[in-house]
Amino acid sequence: MEYKRPVSVLVVIHTPTFEVALLERNLHPGFWQSVTGSHEDDETLRATAMREAYEETGIVATPNDLLDWRLSNCFEIMPQWRHRYAPDVTHNVEHVFSLCVPEKINLQLSAREHSAQVWLPYKNAAAQCFSWTNRDAILMLPHILSSQK
């Protein structure tokens, strides 16, 4: 069995007015999140973020479309996902990116991973996230973007 690497990306997809896209996990109804995914092979983290955005939403992003927050979070892997990692792995390091789209769009969900989508004002979106790293990133969104101007 090939185990997942304990390195991933989080991609917060949003509009210029801070409406945030959330996806509901297929196998865990009620678990809402932004795009996430594991770093693979020799990809850069930016390439992982681009690939995951496409696989989970159908959005084709260029390297310049993604903002690398240069922020990473280490968190304990939840028990229901631990089997995907080597037996001694308990924590994951997640690197945060954001992707601005011009307006709310209908995302092309990966049926294997997600069952529903919703666009919410950023504070409401943060409140729906099961992951503290995802919640905190969404709450930081206006600050991060204003510091980029």
Secondary structure, DSSP 8 states (H G I E B T S, - for coil): -----SEEEEEEEE-TT-EEEEEEESSSTT-EE-EEEE--TT--HHHHHHHHHHHHH-----GGGEEEEEEEEEEE--GGGGGGS-TT--EEEEEEEEEE-SS-------TTTEEEEEEEEHHHHHHHBS-HHHHHHHHHHHHHHHHT-
